[in-house]
Amino acid sequence: MPPKVTKDDCLAEIRRFFKHYASFCQSPDPDSVHQVLASAYSVNDKVRKAGYPNFFRSDEFLTIKAMRNYAIHQAEIYNTARAVPMVSKVPIEAELSILCLVPRAVMERVLESTESGDAIKKSCIFYRSHVDIYPSIFNFGVQLFLYTEEQQLAVDSVEYREFSNSIDFERKNGHAHQVVGGVSCPQGQDVNEFIESSLHTMEERNAIRDALYSEDGGMFTFKG
């Protein structure tokens, strides 16, 4: 008989998730994506076996599960990390400044390999040549944090505390915790062309951010 999964086991996996999640949010390169997908899957497995509610009703988790299974059992996802320019000649609207882009052809194969296609289409942003999976993983992180509050599974780690600070800031200022995602361009400009040619690399984004903002406890303040 396998050993029972304990609360401490769940806390250890949740702590591991938020560590990987913090790295993913800063720069979602292929390694950080692979780690955060695997950890999210493991979190659900642990809490389920410990008798806590599972995440099988979450479109975001079902998306993560499908991508994790594809990456583990079939092929690499080959995502690229890109950022919306902080300084732009044209007005750009975006809830999130970072995109985690998977080639559309790869996502089509993921869709063929799973029964969670509807969940993927609801939680990711589809462009002509790429699919942005960042909103799905971002929102799952929010869902998991709120879950830890509900289930009294608070974690003692730097990454968890920084996430808690962000949630507290949003609560005090009436901001939503979860996002829809997506990029909007001015009328007449093709968003697909913008996605393919005008986004910044993470190195470009970080250089501009460090020049314009100061950071304290995961929160950024404009230097000007």
N, C-alpha and C positions, 0 to 999 in steps of 0.2 A: 504494500500500500504506500503510495507516494506521500511524503511529508506534507502537512497542511501549510498553506501559504499564510503567513502572519501579517499583522498590521505593520510590523517593522520591515518586512519584505516589501510591502507596498510603498512605504515611505522611502526606502532606498531606491526603488525604481522611479518614483516621482521626482526625487532629488536628482537622479541621473537624467531624467527627461529635461528638467528645467536648465540643467547645465548645457545639454546639447541644444536646447531651444534657444538659449541666449546666444550661442555661437551661430546658430542658424539665422537668427534675426539680424545679427551684425553683418554676416556675409554668407548667404546660402550656397556655398560651393558644393560640388558633388559629395564630398566626404561628410560635410555637416548634414546634408539632406539624408544621406544613407543612415547616419547615426540617429537623427531625430525620428525618422520613420520607424526604425527598429525599436527605439525606446518607447515611442507612443504605443506600438503594438504590444510591447511587453507590459506596459502599464495596464492596459486593458486586461491582459491575460492574468496579471497578478491580482488586481482588485476583484476580478470575477471569481477567481479561485478562492479568494479570502472571504467571499460572501458579500462584497460590496456591489452596488449597481454597476452595470457595464455600459459601454459606449456604443452599442450596436444600433442605437436609434439616431446617432449623430452622423449626418452626411459627411462632415469633415473627417470623422474617424474612419468611416467606410472608404473614403477616398484614400486616406493614409494607408489603410490595410491593403487596398488594391495595389497601390504603388509599391508598398513594401514587398508584397508577394511577387510582383513582377520583377523587382530588383533582385530579390533573393533567388527566385526559381527560374527566371528566364533571361533577362539581359539588363544592362546598365540603363539608367534613365537619361544620362547625358544632359543634365540641366546646366544652365548658365545663370549667373547672378548679374543683374543690371539695376541701375538706379535712375530715377527720374531726376533730370537736372535741377539743381537748387537755384540756378540762375538761367533763365530762358528768355529768348527774344519774343516768344509767343506765350500767352497764358495757358498753362497746363493744369488740369484738375486731376488729383489723385489722392485717395484716402491713405495710401501707403507709398512711401518713397522708394521702396525696394521691390523688385520683381524677381521671381525665381522661375525662369522660363525653360519649359520642356519642349523639345521639338514636337510639332503637331503630329508627325508620323509616328513618333514613339508613343504619344498619348493614345493615338488610335489603336495601337497594339495593346496598350493597357486596357482600353475599353473592351477589346475583343476577348481579353483574358478574364473578365470579371462580370458578375451579375450586378455590380454597383455602379453601372454607367450613369444612371440618373443622379446619384449622389455626387459623382465627379462633375457632371455638367452643372449642378447647382452650386458647388462650392469652389470651383476654379473659374478662371477667366480665359475664354477661348479667343485667340486672335487668328489671323490668317495662317501664319506659319509656326506659331508657338502657343503654348498654354501656360498661364501663370498659376502655379500651385501655391504661391506664397500666402494668399488669403486663407486657403484651407488649413494650412499648418498653423498660421497665426491664430486663427479662430479656435482651433483645437486647444492651443495653449491657454487661451482665455477660458474655454469650457473646463479644462482640467483644473485651473486655479479655482474657479467658482465651485467646482466639485469638491476640492479639498476643504473648502470652507464648509460646505454642506455636510460633508462626512467627517469633519473634525480630523483631517489628515494634514494639518499644517506642517510644513517642512522647514527644517533649520538649515538654510544655505544662503549664500550671498545672492545667487541668481533668483531664488524664490523671494527673498526680501525685496530685491529691486523690482521684481514683477508686482509684488504687493504694493510698493510705492506708486507704481504707474496706475494700478487699479484705484488706489485711494485718490490720486490726483483726478482721475476721470470721474469718480463719484462726487468729489467736492465741486467739480466744475460742470457737472451735468452732461459729460461726454459718454457716448456709447462705448462699450467695451469691444464689441465685435464689429467687423467691417464687411462691406460688400466687395471692395476692391475694384480694380479697373482704372484705366486712364482715359480721360476725355480731352480732345483737342478742339480748338476753335472751329466753327463751321467752315467747311471747305478744305480742311486739312485731314488727310487720311491717317487715322490712328495706327493702322498697320505699318505704314511707311515710317511713322514716328518710332514705333516699337523697334523696327528693324535697323534704323539708321541714326537715331538721335539720343538714345539712352547712354548713360555714362557707365563706365566700368566701376567696380567697387573702389578701386584705387583712386580714380578721379573723384568720386563722390566723397571719400574720406578726407582727401586733401582739402577740398572746398569746405567741408563741414568743420574740420579742425581750424581752418582759417577764420570762419565766421562765428563759431559757437564754442562755448566752454561747457564742460561736462561735470556733473556732480551727482553721484549716486544713480547713474543711469538716466538722468534728466539733463537736457541740453538747453542752454540759455544763450540768446543772441548777444554777441560781444559789443555790438554797436550801441 
